[in-house]
């Protein structure tokens, strides 16, 4: 696990050092850079290493191929590197390390871009070919590991985090108005876009080649292909998942697990404990909101039933208030996901016991676990028999709502004319187009165009049933750009690696191959997964209803508003309207926010704007645990 960065163009030699060190939290164990002059230009690569496999200097990056032709920097893990090494050795390759970086470099040298089909892992890879002068960049199938790129004039930059681009004095950050609207609507910017003009995300399951001033992107994996496969059996799912857990325990540093009160983390913990009986788990709780938000009691019950060790971590209001600007800085973008803080505290505490954590992300998207997926059956009936005309209303006419209005959300879903529009009505959230127009004082981008992009990119024409549509859109966008982005940034802020067995591509394909009707009932979700793993987990856990994991933002929002929205720079610079901010940050007589999620999105946007655009706000360098950390370097720029 590492942070990687690179730049190609007419740039000063020292730029790569600053770019690399702005990723110090991602890799506190080792640092390396490499550069070479190319006529009037220069290619530079940098790496900050969190040592997981082969802790010796043999794993140092940037790493050269034996013949010196290829130079690689790599973030992530190749879980099947042992098997791939054996295949390459049979073909005549030799190795000097026991890690995965040397293996993937040899695989690329032998097979070119086709080597991606052989990798089982999470990764962002950059390889420079000194002979052809081509830069190859690839991202894993599900987008677990991020990679961003920027083309500005004759300069091409890439990195694990956007903040590294600020290490180049010639980088000119500008905020993207369309991305602002997407962030306030979806809580994230759908790939390839980011909140910055000109900064893009390499899509999951894609690779790109930068050659002669042009970056050409190709797709090498599509989740929708799984719909053409024969359905996997329950036994097949269990076998694949057990192997996914087993290979994710490959590590030269201690491994633990995160445990919540839900079925997904319980499955991972149960399978892990069979292989590592002394596995240590961590659970997060809150000092506010009671059992609505705190799952520690449920997790303790699960840990006792599984006979595994468990540690509790409590998140407090004061720490959240104080640390929020720094957490937004770690995120790079204004992502209104309120679980960033608990994941950061969880990771920071767990780091004392282990460097690698297994977690249950991905099960809901692959095995259809979100409760709102059950609404599709009712939408089809309503669209045909009751509400056909109402379902044609443009997305722009939606009134907007808060995430707690689940009955209204459900009704709105079943009134839509298609499953994709049903997804949009549920997933978009906090501001309608008319509300955005008043808040942002500008004309929002066409919402239908954003949805059309998401539908096309998810290859929804390949789905067998409309029941597949929302899960596929969640898998391609909400999971990648929202959930996994936050998980990656928050765990790496604590220099901890997160591994997700449910996101093993074989498990994903197996889950998608099963008929949607077998996974979703009228009320029950993840039916096949529950059935396949019923012998592994306690009965009381298997029978628990799906409960969204959330944090007590409604209890904390008033303090956030008082601290961070008293003199908004977004208002001063004409980006947001003060009256609309006041409208969405009102409280009842008890001090509870009337629109907590809308208010939180506005606060996050304001903090991001001050951190990355006006630079009037600085992250707290004391929170950054890495020696000579990235926040300290950032604050000196």
Secondary structure, DSSP 8 states (H G I E B T S, - for coil): -EEEEEEEES--TTHHHHHHHTTGGG-BSEEEEEEEEETTEEEEEEEEE---S--SGGG-SSEE-TTS-EEEEEEEEETTHHHHHHHHHHTT---S-SSSHHHHHHHHHHHGGGGGGG--EEEEEEEEETTTTEEEEEE-TT--S--EEEEETTEEEEESSGGGGGGSTT----B-HHHHHHHHHHSS--TTB-SBTTEEE--TTEEEEEETTEEEEEE---GGGGGGS----HHHHHHHHHHHHHHTT--SS-EEEE--SSHHHHHHHHHHHHH-TT-EEEEEEESSSGGGT--HHHHHHHHHHHT-EEEEEEE-HHHHHHHHHHHHHHHSS----TTHHHHHHHHHHHTTT-SEEEE-TTHHHHTT--GGGGHHHHHHHHHHHT-TTGGG--GGG-----TT-HHHHHHHHHTSSSHHHHHHHHH--S--HHHHHHHHSS----HHHHHHHHHHHTTGGG-SSGGGHHHHHIIIIIIIIIIIHHHHHHHHHTT-EEEEGGGSHHHHHHHHHS-HHHH--SS--SHHHHHHTTTTS-HHHHT---------HHHHHHHHHHHHSSS-HHHHTTSS-HHHHHHHT-B-TTS-BSSHHHHHHHHHHHHHIIIIIS--S---TTT--STT-HHHHHHH-
